[in-house]
Amino acid sequence: MEQKTEKSRYFNKKLGETLKTFRRAKTNCTAVKFAEDYGIDKGNLNRMENGVIDSRISNVWKVAEAMGVRLSDIIRALEKELGPDFKLGGK
């Protein structure tokens, strides 16, 4: 099993914060209510928003659709949060 690097932990944390910000702004729902209303696993959403898992793109897409936003909007916000010099791989 691959160990998480500092960069991947940081990435997951920022992705989670971005998802949480979008959820609150677009739905004004708690994570539990949002998950229940849109058929998303509560535990998985919680782990995604808290940055403790490597979120699959299909799960992020599903959350974006439930919020009524495009996946690209979330990615752009994440890129802005990470900054132009962030690289997940390499040095």
Backbone as JSON, one array per atom type, in Angstrom:
{
  "sequence": "MEQKTEKSRYFNKKLGETLKTFRRAKTNCTAVKFAEDYGIDKGNLNRMENGVIDSRISNVWKVAEAMGVRLSDIIRALEKELGPDFKLGGK",
  "N": [[0.84, -1.18, 0.0], [0.55, 2.19, -0.84], [2.16, 4.88, 0.74], [0.9, 7.98, 1.95], [2.04, 11.06, 0.77], [3.36, 14.16, 1.98], [2.55, 16.17, 0.23], [0.32, 14.98, -1.04], [-1.41, 14.66, 1.12], [-1.82, 17.34, 1.76], [-3.05, 18.2, -0.63], [-5.42, 16.62, -0.57], [-6.6, 17.69, 1.72], [-7.05, 20.37, 0.94], [-8.75, 19.94, -1.25], [-10.94, 18.84, 0.09], [-11.67, 21.03, 1.72], [-12.43, 22.8, -0.28], [-14.63, 21.45, -1.43], [-16.36, 21.47, 0.77], [-16.74, 24.23, 1.13], [-18.06, 24.89, -1.29], [-20.36, 23.27, -0.98], [-21.62, 24.41, 1.27], [-22.08, 27.03, 0.32], [-23.64, 26.63, -1.98], [-25.76, 24.95, -1.28], [-26.51, 25.31, 1.35], [-26.82, 23.36, 3.25], [-26.34, 20.95, 5.87], [-23.66, 18.57, 6.01], [-24.65, 16.0, 6.46], [-27.42, 16.21, 5.84], [-27.24, 17.03, 3.18], [-25.95, 14.79, 2.03], [-27.9, 12.8, 2.5], [-30.1, 13.85, 1.06], [-29.18, 13.75, -1.57], [-28.37, 11.19, -2.09], [-25.78, 10.36, -1.43], [-23.13, 8.68, 0.09], [-22.87, 9.19, 3.5], [-20.65, 8.86, 5.22], [-18.55, 8.69, 3.39], [-18.7, 11.22, 2.15], [-18.08, 12.79, 4.37], [-15.45, 11.94, 4.89], [-14.26, 12.79, 2.51], [-14.63, 15.6, 2.62], [-13.14, 16.17, 4.86], [-10.66, 15.58, 4.04], [-9.38, 13.1, 4.35], [-9.26, 10.97, 2.68], [-8.21, 9.78, -0.57], [-9.93, 11.16, -2.95], [-11.99, 9.78, -5.43], [-12.33, 10.72, -8.82], [-14.84, 10.31, -9.94], [-16.5, 10.34, -7.71], [-16.17, 12.97, -6.79], [-17.24, 14.29, -8.96], [-19.9, 13.44, -8.84], [-20.69, 14.66, -6.43], [-20.36, 17.34, -7.18], [-22.32, 17.55, -9.21], [-24.6, 17.14, -7.64], [-24.55, 19.48, -6.17], [-25.1, 21.24, -8.09], [-23.14, 22.39, -9.66], [-20.42, 22.71, -11.99], [-17.9, 20.26, -12.48], [-15.5, 21.32, -13.33], [-15.6, 23.89, -12.21], [-15.14, 23.39, -9.53], [-12.58, 22.3, -9.71], [-11.14, 24.49, -10.74], [-11.39, 26.29, -8.57], [-10.02, 24.82, -6.66], [-7.46, 24.72, -7.81], [-6.83, 27.44, -7.67], [-6.75, 27.74, -4.89], [-4.62, 26.04, -4.24], [-2.51, 27.24, -5.52], [-0.3, 28.54, -8.1], [2.16, 27.24, -8.28], [1.98, 24.73, -7.21], [2.65, 21.28, -7.22], [1.75, 17.98, -7.54], [3.15, 15.66, -8.01], [6.6, 14.7, -8.5], [9.42, 16.91, -7.93]],
  "CA": [[0.0, 0.0, 0.0], [1.34, 3.4, -0.98], [2.01, 5.85, 1.82], [0.58, 9.33, 1.51], [3.09, 12.05, 0.92], [2.92, 15.45, 2.53], [1.84, 16.87, -0.84], [-1.0, 14.38, -1.27], [-2.24, 15.02, 2.28], [-2.19, 18.76, 1.58], [-4.0, 18.23, -1.73], [-6.7, 16.09, -0.09], [-7.14, 18.66, 2.67], [-7.55, 21.51, 0.18], [-9.92, 19.48, -2.0], [-12.03, 18.73, 1.05], [-12.1, 22.38, 2.08], [-13.11, 23.35, -1.46], [-15.94, 20.81, -1.51], [-17.17, 21.96, 1.88], [-17.09, 25.62, 0.82], [-19.09, 24.85, -2.33], [-21.6, 22.72, -0.42], [-22.25, 25.41, 2.14], [-22.52, 28.17, -0.48], [-24.64, 26.26, -2.99], [-26.92, 24.2, -0.77], [-26.84, 25.73, 2.71], [-27.19, 22.14, 3.97], [-25.29, 20.24, 6.59], [-23.13, 17.44, 5.23], [-25.56, 14.85, 6.63], [-28.64, 16.46, 5.06], [-26.84, 17.02, 1.77], [-25.72, 13.39, 1.64], [-29.19, 12.1, 2.48], [-30.94, 14.39, -0.02], [-28.64, 13.46, -2.89], [-27.96, 9.79, -2.21], [-24.33, 10.24, -1.31], [-22.76, 8.05, 1.35], [-22.5, 10.21, 4.5], [-19.28, 8.65, 5.68], [-17.64, 9.02, 2.3], [-18.69, 12.68, 2.03], [-17.35, 13.3, 5.52], [-14.02, 11.68, 4.67], [-13.82, 13.65, 1.41], [-14.57, 16.99, 3.08], [-12.09, 16.28, 5.86], [-9.38, 15.33, 3.39], [-8.7, 11.91, 4.86], [-9.17, 9.95, 1.63], [-7.96, 10.22, -1.94], [-11.26, 11.12, -3.58], [-12.08, 9.4, -6.83], [-12.92, 11.78, -9.65], [-16.27, 10.03, -10.12], [-17.2, 10.79, -6.5], [-16.16, 14.43, -6.79], [-18.18, 14.67, -10.01], [-21.24, 13.21, -8.29], [-20.94, 15.72, -5.45], [-20.53, 18.58, -7.95], [-23.65, 17.51, -9.82], [-25.61, 17.32, -6.58], [-24.53, 20.88, -5.77], [-25.49, 22.06, -9.24], [-21.98, 23.08, -10.22], [-19.6, 21.89, -12.88], [-16.66, 19.75, -11.9], [-14.43, 22.27, -13.66], [-15.65, 25.0, -11.26], [-14.46, 22.92, -8.32], [-11.15, 22.16, -10.03], [-10.57, 25.85, -10.82], [-11.3, 26.81, -7.2], [-8.95, 24.07, -6.0], [-6.2, 25.2, -8.37], [-6.58, 28.76, -7.09], [-6.4, 27.53, -3.49], [-3.31, 25.41, -4.16], [-1.5, 28.16, -6.04], [0.23, 28.16, -9.42], [3.4, 26.45, -8.21], [1.75, 23.42, -6.58], [2.81, 20.08, -8.04], [1.47, 16.81, -6.73], [4.24, 14.71, -8.21], [7.9, 15.29, -8.78], [10.09, 17.7, -6.88]],
  "C": [[0.89, 1.24, 0.0], [1.08, 4.36, 0.18], [1.7, 7.22, 1.23], [1.78, 10.24, 1.75], [2.5, 13.31, 1.54], [2.1, 16.22, 1.49], [0.44, 16.29, -1.05], [-1.93, 14.65, -0.09], [-2.72, 16.46, 2.17], [-3.24, 18.9, 0.48], [-5.38, 17.75, -1.26], [-7.38, 17.05, 0.87], [-7.76, 19.84, 1.92], [-8.75, 21.14, -0.69], [-11.13, 19.4, -1.08], [-12.57, 20.09, 1.46], [-12.88, 23.03, 0.94], [-14.51, 22.76, -1.59], [-16.88, 21.34, -0.43], [-17.64, 23.4, 1.63], [-18.2, 25.68, -0.23], [-20.42, 24.34, -1.76], [-22.34, 23.74, 0.41], [-22.82, 26.57, 1.33], [-23.68, 27.82, -1.41], [-25.89, 25.61, -2.42], [-27.39, 24.67, 0.6], [-27.32, 24.55, 3.56], [-26.01, 21.66, 4.82], [-24.81, 19.1, 5.7], [-24.09, 16.25, 5.3], [-26.81, 15.04, 5.77], [-28.34, 16.41, 3.57], [-26.67, 15.59, 1.27], [-27.03, 12.63, 1.54], [-30.04, 12.55, 1.3], [-30.47, 13.95, -1.41], [-28.1, 12.05, -3.05], [-26.47, 9.57, -2.2], [-24.03, 9.62, 0.05], [-22.23, 9.1, 2.33], [-21.06, 10.08, 4.95], [-18.26, 9.03, 4.63], [-17.56, 10.53, 2.11], [-17.89, 13.3, 3.16], [-15.84, 13.12, 5.34], [-13.45, 12.56, 3.55], [-13.62, 15.09, 1.92], [-13.49, 17.21, 4.14], [-10.71, 15.92, 5.32], [-8.64, 14.09, 3.85], [-8.63, 10.78, 3.84], [-8.75, 10.6, 0.32], [-9.28, 10.05, -2.68], [-11.16, 10.73, -5.04], [-12.78, 10.5, -7.6], [-14.41, 11.55, -9.84], [-17.08, 10.47, -8.9], [-17.26, 12.31, -6.42], [-17.17, 14.94, -7.82], [-19.62, 14.53, -9.5], [-21.62, 14.3, -7.28], [-21.17, 17.05, -6.17], [-21.91, 18.64, -8.59], [-24.75, 17.75, -8.8], [-25.67, 18.77, -6.12], [-24.96, 21.8, -6.9], [-24.36, 22.89, -9.81], [-21.23, 22.13, -11.14], [-18.36, 21.43, -12.14], [-15.52, 20.73, -12.15], [-14.43, 23.48, -12.73], [-14.93, 24.62, -9.96], [-12.97, 22.82, -8.56], [-10.48, 23.53, -10.1], [-10.39, 26.45, -9.42], [-10.16, 26.12, -6.45], [-7.59, 24.54, -6.5], [-5.83, 26.57, -7.8], [-6.12, 28.63, -5.64], [-4.99, 26.96, -3.35], [-2.19, 26.33, -4.63], [-0.87, 27.64, -7.31], [1.46, 27.26, -9.38], [3.22, 25.06, -7.62], [1.91, 22.3, -7.6], [2.6, 18.89, -7.12], [2.59, 15.77, -6.84], [5.54, 15.44, -8.45], [8.44, 16.08, -7.61], [9.76, 19.15, -7.01]]
}
